[in-house]
């Protein structure tokens, strides 16, 4: 069913038997009426499929349309692209099956995008951190020695701490230059124009930094609006990220930045691009010293990088 106001919400579900019903309930309780619900159980090995089936039986009339598929594991980007293919909505929102939406998230962000107009491709709110029991928590921010500097309870405050911009300033929020240094935008707290995502070709298969990639793509052609309210809860799971996963995320981050190098340098984003690229390449030493050396040699032969270094040296001498 198509509507000028329809919102498509996609829920990629994977091994969240303890949380998926809470997530779905938060979508059911939205004050916004015109929603289609799209759920993909991406090869869960626990009781996630049964929990979704049981929940769907209780709410047949809430949504304008419901699609659910239970399949083998194909990964998050494949799941998001499946939802994009299904979507009939003017607006698109994805939420992980362990996160929670505030009841007015969709209403607030639809209203903001309608007010801002077509030049805005996405609207964001903030998110709070919760633990496995759903209790609000604060996350520590540490310095390079591991000492705790402060604690934050909100997503944007945490991921922009120490950055040289104020995320509440519309001149900086969601800009390409601010995103080059790393993703700080909460995916569970956004609403995006569906056509904007389709114009960018959706998500790259197998990419583990899919949010960062999508925001960079969108920021080149449209603006992002910010509503200064908490519109979702991001569930923080205890435990360190495995070394294997950290390496994959790092490699995908480097690949993403290499794909952005031409655009960033042609458009004079040298100051934002090269420091973050160099930082990520240096981290590669922990996993693959040979690959690290190859990338460093290639970087030292890059004319744009050498020009960037030369300018920095002159600035320091003149300071």
VENQUI-V665977 format. One record per pair of residues at least 24 apart in sequence whose ideal C-beta (glycine too) atoms are under 7 Angstrom apart, sorted by the first residue. I is the first residue (numbers start at 0). J is the second residue. Records with the same first field share a line. If there is no record, write none. Layout:
BEGIN
I = J + J
END
This chain:
BEGIN
0 = 63 + 64 + 87
1 = 87
2 = 33
3 = 89
4 = 33 + 89
5 = 33 + 35 + 63 + 87 + 88 + 89
6 = 31 + 33 + 34 + 88 + 90 + 92 + 105 + 109
7 = 35 + 37 + 86 + 87 + 88 + 91 + 193
8 = 34 + 36 + 37 + 92 + 94
9 = 37 + 79 + 82 + 93
10 = 38 + 94 + 96
11 = 39 + 41 + 75 + 78 + 79 + 93 + 95 + 96
12 = 38 + 39 + 40 + 41 + 43 + 47 + 51 + 96
13 = 41 + 42 + 43 + 96
14 = 43 + 44 + 45 + 47
15 = 47 + 96 + 97
16 = 45 + 46 + 47 + 50
18 = 96 + 97 + 234
19 = 47 + 50 + 51 + 96
20 = 50 + 54
21 = 99
22 = 94 + 96 + 97 + 98 + 99
23 = 54
25 = 99 + 100
26 = 100
27 = 58 + 61
28 = 102
29 = 100 + 102 + 104 + 105
30 = 102 + 103 + 106
31 = 105 + 106 + 109
33 = 63
34 = 62 + 63 + 105
35 = 62 + 63 + 64 + 87 + 88
36 = 62 + 65
37 = 66 + 82 + 85 + 86
38 = 67
39 = 68 + 78 + 81 + 82
40 = 69 + 70
41 = 70 + 72 + 73 + 78
42 = 70 + 71 + 72
74 = 205
75 = 209
76 = 202 + 203 + 204 + 205 + 206 + 209
77 = 204
79 = 202 + 209
80 = 201 + 202
83 = 196 + 197 + 201
86 = 193
88 = 193
89 = 192 + 193
90 = 190 + 191 + 192 + 193
91 = 191 + 193 + 196
92 = 189 + 190
93 = 186
94 = 187
95 = 187
97 = 234
98 = 187 + 231 + 232 + 233 + 234
99 = 231 + 232
100 = 230 + 231
101 = 229 + 230 + 231
104 = 230 + 231
105 = 190
107 = 226 + 228 + 230
108 = 190 + 226 + 230
109 = 190
111 = 224 + 226
112 = 190 + 224
115 = 224
118 = 221 + 222
119 = 221 + 222 + 223 + 224
120 = 191 + 192 + 195 + 217 + 221 + 223
121 = 189 + 190 + 191 + 217 + 223
122 = 189 + 190 + 224 + 226
123 = 184 + 185 + 188 + 189 + 223 + 225
124 = 188 + 226 + 228 + 229 + 230 + 231
125 = 153 + 154 + 155 + 185 + 188 + 227 + 228 + 229 + 230
126 = 153 + 154 + 185 + 187 + 188 + 229 + 231 + 232 + 233
127 = 152 + 153 + 229 + 232
128 = 152 + 154 + 233 + 235
129 = 232 + 234 + 235
130 = 235
131 = 234 + 236
136 = 235
138 = 235
154 = 185 + 233
155 = 183 + 185
158 = 183
159 = 183
167 = 225 + 227
169 = 225
172 = 223 + 225
173 = 214 + 218 + 222 + 223
174 = 218
175 = 215 + 218 + 219
176 = 268 + 271
178 = 214 + 215 + 218
179 = 263 + 268 + 271 + 272 + 275
180 = 271 + 275
181 = 275
182 = 210 + 211 + 214
184 = 214
185 = 231 + 233
186 = 210
187 = 231 + 233
188 = 230 + 231
195 = 221
206 = 251
207 = 247 + 248 + 251
208 = 248 + 251 + 252 + 255
211 = 255
212 = 255
215 = 259
246 = 286
249 = 279 + 282 + 283
252 = 279
253 = 279 + 280 + 283
264 = 303
269 = 303 + 307
273 = 304 + 307
END
